[in-house]
Amino acid sequence: MYQREFDQRLQNGLPHAVLLYGDNAYLIDHYLDLYKKRLDASESMLTLYHDEYDFERAKAYLSQSSLFGGTNLLLLRREKKLPKKELDTLVELTTRNSDNYFLFLFTGEGRDAKAMQSSFTEKKGGVWVRFFEPNLREGVALLRQKAQEMGVQIDDYALGHLLTLLNNNLALAAKEMEKLAILDTPVGNKEIDRLVYSAAPMAVESLLIDLFAKKPVTETITKLLELGEDEFSILRSTQFFVQQIFLFHAYIRIHGLADSKAILGYKLPRQVEERKAALAARISPASWLRIYEHLLHSELLLKKSKPSHREVLLYGILIKIQSLI
């Protein structure tokens, strides 16, 4: 089900077993906080993050009466799916005792989440909820509610500016609202620009990963320009990214595997390392030469062009790279 249906369901009480996943970390954490508050379970809940998960421990927790005479809330947050047999057992345990609740905050791939939905059906006593990235209007509405709860004086125009600056990242915007609340004065664009660090660097990384994965990038380029990045900075970031991926490519050809510590001098998170290795492996040696020549030519072209022509040129430069991969 989706958010609206879930909100309607919550009016009749809290479902005992819930799978939450999707592209809206802010809303997922919102419903976690809702469960903790309604169940008064902040102190008694069992939280298992990522590799902390242990089936026997989770099973034992839901098999016993609450030590505090209240509820047992099992919170699991991880990016790897669980075996169906284990999931079915944990969901079933919530049906045996009305004081048992199980929240699974899944941060992995959508196809893995769909594979686990069958363990959270109404028939088995559970529900699954998928969230989507909010558009700007929806994001502003959610932040407005947050601002009212915190007593922050800020209008919708400034909220929209905050979201744009943070690349529509609601969770990050909510955290920045806590910082802005300390001012104890009305908040406008001036205060936001002075105190909030732009998410443009993260958006650039996302753009370049999509670029090399041959995914659509025009919308992301537009967002970056709205965030205040200029054409030259995006091109420089592209050149740096290409150099990194080439180093991965060369290292893999020599050693047969990727090691970001040896390649870059520092260790990347495992997911990031694997993603860059996968991108490097799909590009042929001949393509690298064409990409480098294209970037050198593009830099000269951009420097000689009129400011009014640079945005269109940037779109063409990046899309051309995709055709060379």
PEQUI-V201529 format. One record per residue. N is the residue number from 1. RES is the residue in three letters. NEAR is the number of other ideal C-beta (glycine too) atoms within 12 Angstrom. Layout:
n = {N & N}
res = {RES & RES}
near = {NEAR & NEAR}
This chain:
n = {1 & 2 & 3 & 4 & 5 & 6 & 7 & 8 & 9 & 10 & 11 & 12 & 13 & 14 & 15 & 16 & 17 & 18 & 19 & 20 & 21 & 22 & 23 & 24 & 25 & 26 & 27 & 28 & 29 & 30 & 31 & 32 & 33 & 34 & 35 & 36 & 37 & 38 & 39 & 40 & 41 & 42 & 43 & 44 & 45 & 46 & 47 & 48 & 49 & 50 & 51 & 52 & 53 & 54 & 55 & 56 & 57 & 58 & 59 & 60 & 61 & 62 & 63 & 64 & 65 & 66 & 67 & 68 & 69 & 70 & 71 & 72 & 73 & 74 & 75 & 76 & 77 & 78 & 79 & 80 & 81 & 82 & 83 & 84 & 85 & 86 & 87 & 88 & 89 & 90 & 91 & 92 & 93 & 94 & 95 & 96 & 97 & 98 & 99 & 100 & 101 & 102 & 103 & 104 & 105 & 106 & 107 & 108 & 109 & 110 & 111 & 112 & 113 & 114 & 115 & 116 & 117 & 118 & 119 & 120 & 121 & 122 & 123 & 124 & 125 & 126 & 127 & 128 & 129 & 130 & 131 & 132 & 133 & 134 & 135 & 136 & 137 & 138 & 139 & 140 & 141 & 142 & 143 & 144 & 145 & 146 & 147 & 148 & 149 & 150 & 151 & 152 & 153 & 154 & 155 & 156 & 157 & 158 & 159 & 160 & 161 & 162 & 163 & 164 & 165 & 166 & 167 & 168 & 169 & 170 & 171 & 172 & 173 & 174 & 175 & 176 & 177 & 178 & 179 & 180 & 181 & 182 & 183 & 184 & 185 & 186 & 187 & 188 & 189 & 190 & 191 & 192 & 193 & 194 & 195 & 196 & 197 & 198 & 199 & 200 & 201 & 202 & 203 & 204 & 205 & 206 & 207 & 208 & 209 & 210 & 211 & 212 & 213 & 214 & 215 & 216 & 217 & 218 & 219 & 220 & 221 & 222 & 223 & 224 & 225 & 226 & 227 & 228 & 229 & 230 & 231 & 232 & 233 & 234 & 235 & 236 & 237 & 238 & 239 & 240 & 241 & 242 & 243 & 244 & 245 & 246 & 247 & 248 & 249 & 250 & 251 & 252 & 253 & 254 & 255 & 256 & 257 & 258 & 259 & 260 & 261 & 262 & 263 & 264 & 265 & 266 & 267 & 268 & 269 & 270 & 271 & 272 & 273 & 274 & 275 & 276 & 277 & 278 & 279 & 280 & 281 & 282 & 283 & 284 & 285 & 286 & 287 & 288 & 289 & 290 & 291 & 292 & 293 & 294 & 295 & 296 & 297 & 298 & 299 & 300 & 301 & 302 & 303 & 304 & 305 & 306 & 307 & 308 & 309 & 310 & 311 & 312 & 313 & 314 & 315 & 316 & 317 & 318 & 319 & 320 & 321 & 322 & 323 & 324 & 325}
res = {MET & TYR & GLN & ARG & GLU & PHE & ASP & GLN & ARG & LEU & GLN & ASN & GLY & LEU & PRO & HIS & ALA & VAL & LEU & LEU & TYR & GLY & ASP & ASN & ALA & TYR & LEU & ILE & ASP & HIS & TYR & LEU & ASP & LEU & TYR & LYS & LYS & ARG & LEU & ASP & ALA & SER & GLU & SER & MET & LEU & THR & LEU & TYR & HIS & ASP & GLU & TYR & ASP & PHE & GLU & ARG & ALA & LYS & ALA & TYR & LEU & SER & GLN & SER & SER & LEU & PHE & GLY & GLY & THR & ASN & LEU & LEU & LEU & LEU & ARG & ARG & GLU & LYS & LYS & LEU & PRO & LYS & LYS & GLU & LEU & ASP & THR & LEU & VAL & GLU & LEU & THR & THR & ARG & ASN & SER & ASP & ASN & TYR & PHE & LEU & PHE & LEU & PHE & THR & GLY & GLU & GLY & ARG & ASP & ALA & LYS & ALA & MET & GLN & SER & SER & PHE & THR & GLU & LYS & LYS & GLY & GLY & VAL & TRP & VAL & ARG & PHE & PHE & GLU & PRO & ASN & LEU & ARG & GLU & GLY & VAL & ALA & LEU & LEU & ARG & GLN & LYS & ALA & GLN & GLU & MET & GLY & VAL & GLN & ILE & ASP & ASP & TYR & ALA & LEU & GLY & HIS & LEU & LEU & THR & LEU & LEU & ASN & ASN & ASN & LEU & ALA & LEU & ALA & ALA & LYS & GLU & MET & GLU & LYS & LEU & ALA & ILE & LEU & ASP & THR & PRO & VAL & GLY & ASN & LYS & GLU & ILE & ASP & ARG & LEU & VAL & TYR & SER & ALA & ALA & PRO & MET & ALA & VAL & GLU & SER & LEU & LEU & ILE & ASP & LEU & PHE & ALA & LYS & LYS & PRO & VAL & THR & GLU & THR & ILE & THR & LYS & LEU & LEU & GLU & LEU & GLY & GLU & ASP & GLU & PHE & SER & ILE & LEU & ARG & SER & THR & GLN & PHE & PHE & VAL & GLN & GLN & ILE & PHE & LEU & PHE & HIS & ALA & TYR & ILE & ARG & ILE & HIS & GLY & LEU & ALA & ASP & SER & LYS & ALA & ILE & LEU & GLY & TYR & LYS & LEU & PRO & ARG & GLN & VAL & GLU & GLU & ARG & LYS & ALA & ALA & LEU & ALA & ALA & ARG & ILE & SER & PRO & ALA & SER & TRP & LEU & ARG & ILE & TYR & GLU & HIS & LEU & LEU & HIS & SER & GLU & LEU & LEU & LEU & LYS & LYS & SER & LYS & PRO & SER & HIS & ARG & GLU & VAL & LEU & LEU & TYR & GLY & ILE & LEU & ILE & LYS & ILE & GLN & SER & LEU & ILE}
near = {25 & 19 & 26 & 16 & 18 & 28 & 19 & 15 & 22 & 21 & 11 & 11 & 14 & 30 & 37 & 33 & 40 & 41 & 42 & 41 & 38 & 29 & 23 & 30 & 28 & 35 & 35 & 34 & 26 & 30 & 34 & 31 & 22 & 23 & 32 & 24 & 15 & 19 & 30 & 18 & 30 & 19 & 15 & 25 & 32 & 33 & 24 & 28 & 17 & 18 & 12 & 15 & 30 & 20 & 23 & 14 & 19 & 34 & 30 & 17 & 33 & 37 & 23 & 20 & 18 & 25 & 15 & 17 & 10 & 21 & 32 & 34 & 38 & 43 & 36 & 43 & 28 & 28 & 23 & 23 & 27 & 31 & 16 & 18 & 15 & 26 & 37 & 26 & 26 & 46 & 41 & 25 & 31 & 37 & 25 & 21 & 22 & 18 & 29 & 37 & 43 & 48 & 46 & 46 & 36 & 38 & 28 & 23 & 17 & 20 & 12 & 22 & 32 & 19 & 22 & 37 & 30 & 20 & 34 & 39 & 21 & 20 & 14 & 27 & 25 & 35 & 37 & 35 & 36 & 28 & 35 & 22 & 23 & 26 & 16 & 25 & 15 & 24 & 33 & 27 & 20 & 33 & 44 & 28 & 22 & 32 & 28 & 16 & 16 & 23 & 18 & 32 & 20 & 34 & 19 & 20 & 18 & 30 & 39 & 27 & 32 & 45 & 42 & 32 & 33 & 34 & 35 & 38 & 32 & 38 & 31 & 27 & 39 & 33 & 23 & 38 & 37 & 22 & 21 & 35 & 24 & 15 & 23 & 12 & 15 & 18 & 33 & 23 & 21 & 16 & 26 & 32 & 20 & 16 & 22 & 33 & 22 & 29 & 30 & 29 & 23 & 25 & 34 & 34 & 28 & 29 & 39 & 36 & 28 & 28 & 37 & 36 & 22 & 18 & 19 & 16 & 31 & 21 & 19 & 30 & 36 & 21 & 30 & 39 & 26 & 25 & 33 & 23 & 31 & 21 & 32 & 23 & 24 & 40 & 38 & 23 & 31 & 39 & 27 & 20 & 32 & 37 & 23 & 32 & 40 & 29 & 27 & 36 & 30 & 21 & 25 & 28 & 19 & 14 & 15 & 10 & 17 & 32 & 23 & 27 & 13 & 19 & 27 & 20 & 11 & 13 & 14 & 22 & 12 & 18 & 18 & 22 & 27 & 20 & 27 & 36 & 31 & 20 & 32 & 35 & 24 & 20 & 32 & 16 & 16 & 12 & 24 & 27 & 16 & 20 & 33 & 23 & 18 & 28 & 30 & 18 & 21 & 33 & 24 & 15 & 23 & 31 & 18 & 13 & 21 & 13 & 15 & 9 & 17 & 27 & 26 & 20 & 28 & 37 & 29 & 25 & 36 & 42 & 25 & 23 & 36 & 27 & 15 & 26 & 29}
